[in-house]
Amino acid sequence: MPAGSHPTEVLEAAQRSLLARALTGHLGYVGLDRRPRVVPVWYALEDDTLLIASAAGEYKCRSLRRHPAAVLTVSTGWPYRVLSAHGEAELHPLPWAIRREFVPGLARRFLSETDSTAWLETWLSGPAADGELIRIQITRLT
């Protein structure tokens, strides 16, 4: 095992606590053009699995289907704490009925009450569409 990495079984309390904070994640993956990509995402932590909702067919989803290696990095302001959670992405259908519950929970977690209310009004006024759920089982932490 590379230095600085930890198996999932020893996801320490401090690491879990950092992932549980409302810190925007930065999802790293290999694009369809084989170039590295990083996009900001909201996520949830369920046991040792990261959950990320996406609209169906987005570039990141198409890319992760072809190249499933992924990393989600979170960091704090000063004093800096950084954690990168590595794993293989699996994509699953996210029916509207579930997406409609999951995404608002993320909005309320990552945005202030005022901002989440405004964002949700806009998001919910769009089409009621199924999406995709990106599941990343954490296999290594750096």
C-alpha positions as CSV (number, residue, x, y, z in Angstrom):
1,M,0.0,0.0,0.0
2,P,1.5,3.4,-0.9
3,A,2.7,5.7,1.9
4,G,0.0,8.0,3.2
5,S,-2.9,5.8,2.2
6,H,-5.2,3.9,4.4
7,P,-7.5,1.0,3.7
8,T,-11.2,1.8,3.9
9,E,-11.6,-0.3,7.0
10,V,-9.6,2.2,9.0
11,L,-11.5,5.4,7.9
12,E,-10.5,7.3,11.0
13,A,-13.0,9.5,12.8
14,A,-11.1,12.7,11.8
15,Q,-11.3,11.6,8.1
16,R,-15.0,10.7,8.3
17,S,-15.6,14.0,10.1
18,L,-13.9,16.0,7.3
19,L,-16.0,14.2,4.7
20,A,-19.1,14.9,6.7
21,R,-18.5,18.7,6.7
22,A,-20.2,20.9,4.1
23,L,-17.1,21.3,2.0
24,T,-17.6,21.3,-1.7
25,G,-15.9,18.2,-3.2
26,H,-13.7,18.3,-6.2
27,L,-14.2,15.2,-8.4
28,G,-11.2,14.2,-10.4
29,Y,-11.6,11.8,-13.3
30,V,-10.2,11.0,-16.8
31,G,-12.2,12.7,-19.6
32,L,-13.3,11.0,-22.8
33,D,-10.3,12.8,-24.4
34,R,-8.0,11.1,-21.8
35,R,-7.2,14.4,-20.2
36,P,-7.6,14.9,-16.4
37,R,-10.8,16.7,-15.3
38,V,-11.8,18.2,-12.0
39,V,-15.3,19.5,-11.3
40,P,-16.9,20.8,-8.1
41,V,-19.7,18.5,-6.7
42,W,-22.0,18.1,-3.8
43,Y,-21.8,14.7,-2.3
44,A,-23.1,12.5,0.6
45,L,-21.1,9.9,2.5
46,E,-22.9,6.6,3.2
47,D,-20.7,4.3,5.2
48,D,-17.5,4.2,3.1
49,T,-19.2,5.2,-0.2
50,L,-19.5,8.6,-1.8
51,L,-22.7,9.4,-3.5
52,I,-22.9,12.1,-6.2
53,A,-26.1,13.0,-8.1
54,S,-25.9,14.1,-11.7
55,A,-28.2,14.9,-14.6
56,A,-28.4,11.9,-16.9
57,G,-25.8,11.7,-19.7
58,E,-23.5,14.4,-18.4
59,Y,-19.9,14.4,-19.6
60,K,-18.6,13.3,-16.2
61,C,-20.9,10.3,-16.3
62,R,-20.0,9.3,-19.8
63,S,-16.3,9.7,-18.9
64,L,-16.6,7.6,-15.7
65,R,-18.3,4.8,-17.5
66,R,-15.3,4.6,-19.8
67,H,-12.6,5.3,-17.2
68,P,-14.1,4.6,-13.7
69,A,-11.0,5.6,-11.6
70,A,-12.1,8.7,-9.6
71,V,-11.0,10.8,-6.7
72,L,-12.9,13.2,-4.5
73,T,-10.9,15.8,-2.7
74,V,-12.1,18.2,0.1
75,S,-10.1,20.8,1.8
76,T,-10.5,23.5,4.5
77,G,-9.2,27.0,4.9
78,W,-6.4,27.8,7.2
79,P,-5.3,25.7,9.0
80,Y,-5.4,23.5,5.8
81,R,-6.7,20.0,6.0
82,V,-6.9,18.1,2.8
83,L,-8.3,14.6,2.2
84,S,-8.5,12.8,-1.1
85,A,-10.8,9.7,-1.3
86,H,-9.9,7.4,-4.2
87,G,-12.0,4.6,-5.7
88,E,-13.8,3.2,-8.8
89,A,-17.0,4.9,-9.8
90,E,-20.2,3.0,-10.5
91,L,-23.1,4.7,-12.2
92,H,-26.7,3.8,-11.5
93,P,-30.0,5.2,-12.6
94,L,-31.4,7.8,-10.3
95,P,-35.2,7.9,-10.8
96,W,-36.8,11.4,-10.4
97,A,-38.7,10.3,-7.3
98,I,-35.4,9.6,-5.5
99,R,-33.5,12.4,-7.1
100,R,-36.2,14.9,-6.0
101,E,-35.5,13.9,-2.4
102,F,-31.7,13.4,-2.6
103,V,-30.6,16.6,-4.4
104,P,-32.6,19.0,-2.1
105,G,-30.9,17.4,0.9
106,L,-27.5,18.1,-0.6
107,A,-28.6,21.7,-1.4
108,R,-29.6,22.3,2.2
109,R,-26.3,20.8,3.4
110,F,-24.0,22.8,1.2
111,L,-25.8,26.1,0.9
112,S,-27.2,28.6,3.5
113,E,-30.9,28.4,4.1
114,T,-31.6,31.5,1.9
115,D,-29.4,30.3,-0.9
116,S,-30.7,26.7,-0.8
117,T,-34.3,27.9,-0.9
118,A,-33.5,30.1,-4.0
119,W,-31.5,27.4,-5.7
120,L,-34.2,24.8,-5.1
121,E,-36.9,27.0,-6.5
122,T,-35.0,27.3,-9.7
123,W,-34.0,23.6,-9.8
124,L,-37.5,22.3,-9.1
125,S,-39.0,24.6,-11.8
126,G,-37.0,22.7,-14.4
127,P,-38.0,19.4,-16.0
128,A,-38.7,16.5,-13.7
129,A,-36.1,14.1,-15.1
130,D,-34.3,11.0,-14.0
131,G,-30.6,11.4,-13.4
132,E,-27.6,9.2,-12.5
133,L,-26.1,8.4,-9.2
134,I,-22.3,8.1,-9.1
135,R,-21.2,5.8,-6.3
136,I,-17.5,5.7,-5.4
137,Q,-16.5,3.0,-2.9
138,I,-13.5,4.5,-1.0
139,T,-10.5,2.2,-1.4
140,R,-7.7,4.6,-0.6
141,L,-7.2,7.8,1.3
142,T,-4.4,10.3,0.8
